[in-house]
Amino acid sequence: GFFGSGLLSTVRYAVPSMLLYGALGGIKDSIKEAEQLQFNLAKIESQIQATFGEDAAVVTQQFKKQIMDISLETGLAADELALLTVQLIGAFSTVGPIEGIGGTDLVNAQIESAAKIAQSTGLPLAEITDGLTAASIAFEASFKKIGDVAIALEQKSGVLAKETISFIGDIAPVATEAGFLLIVTGK
């Protein structure tokens, strides 16, 4: 009957097929992520060449190493960190110093802080990048300071840090024009 040889035959062919299909899906995703990482790394190299000229090779290697180190440390996808790097080089390479840090040092600090904020809030990097960037430029504050403010507000008010970051990013340009500052009091 079926529960004898029929079931054994079904299991014998179905299980390897399911494993193979799952493995192929995982391999396909891995290849896609690797291609996206290479594409973003090429964009970084091009941006750095246009921005830093002679020092481009050294700076590019520093960013590549940082991306891999942060990915290993936080578990965030390297291709997403590379895309973040592309965005932050574009946004901060020509911005004056923020909290006394400028140039590649500022971009490096912002990348590290964004990764830590993403890790602690559970928000994807893609979701927080625009909000953090808008707030950082408008308030002339580091991502670290913005994250600290968001976490302090979460502890004081119960509003999730990820909601605060999104809100601050949305209102930052208007708020700075109106004279608001990015501070949290001890009260």
C-alpha positions, 0 to 999 in steps of 0.5 A, spaced: 500 500 500 501 507 499 504 507 506 509 502 505 513 503 498 509 509 496 510 513 502 517 511 502 518 513 494 515 519 495 519 521 501 525 519 497 524 524 492 520 529 495 525 531 501 531 532 496 527 536 491 525 541 497 532 541 500 535 543 493 529 548 491 531 551 498 538 551 497 537 554 490 533 560 492 538 561 498 544 561 492 540 565 488 539 571 493 546 570 495 548 572 488 543 577 487 546 580 494 553 579 492 552 583 485 549 589 489 554 589 493 559 589 487 555 595 484 555 599 490 562 598 491 564 601 484 559 607 486 563 608 492 570 608 488 567 612 483 564 617 488 571 617 492 575 618 485 570 625 484 571 627 491 578 626 493 582 625 487 589 622 489 587 619 495 581 615 492 584 608 492 586 609 500 580 612 502 576 607 497 579 601 501 578 604 508 571 604 506 570 597 503 574 595 510 569 599 514 563 596 511 565 589 511 567 590 519 561 593 521 557 587 517 560 582 521 560 586 527 552 588 527 549 582 522 547 588 517 548 586 510 554 589 507 550 591 500 546 595 504 551 598 508 555 599 501 548 603 499 548 607 505 556 609 504 554 611 497 548 616 500 553 618 506 559 620 501 554 624 497 551 628 503 556 629 507 563 629 503 562 637 502 558 639 508 562 643 513 564 639 520 559 637 524 560 637 531 568 638 529 568 632 525 568 633 517 570 629 510 571 622 510 572 622 518 565 624 518 562 619 513 565 614 517 562 616 524 555 617 521 556 610 517 558 607 524 552 610 528 547 609 523 549 601 523 548 602 531 541 605 530 539 600 525 541 595 530 538 597 536 531 600 533 530 594 528 529 599 523 532 597 516 538 602 514 534 604 508 528 607 512 533 611 517 538 614 512 534 619 509 531 621 516 538 621 519 541 625 514 536 630 513 536 631 521 544 631 521 544 636 516 539 641 518 541 641 526 548 640 524 548 634 529 551 627 528 547 621 527 550 619 534 547 625 537 540 624 534 540 617 536 541 619 543 536 624 543 531 619 540 533 613 545 532 618 551 525 620 548 523 613 548 525 612 555 522 618 557 515 618 553 515 611 551 515 613 543 519 608 540 526 611 537 524 609 530 518 613 530 522 619 533 528 618 528 523 618 522 519 624 525 525 628 526 527 627 519 521 629 516 520 636 520 528 638 521 528 643 515 522 647 517 524 646 525 531 649 524 528 655 520 523 656 526 529 656 531 528 649 534 534 646 537 535 638 538 536 637 545 533 633 551 532 636 558 533 632 564 526 633 566 
